[in-house]
């Protein structure tokens, strides 16, 4: 979970090597259809680490498992 908490909205970073984007998009669409705004971005661990070093993900984060 990335960023500050807002009612009815969440931003998530999905970090991994073999993430099925079609499944994620289907789930995100179902959630959006219920009135919750869900934005996501898929990254490999290396991409996330490099972007973090550059300060691109310096905001509030909560790890969801």
Secondary structure, DSSP 8 states (H G I E B T S, - for coil): -EEEEETTEEEEEEE-SS--HHHHHHHHHHHHHTT-EEEEEEE-HHHHHHHHHTTTT-S-B----
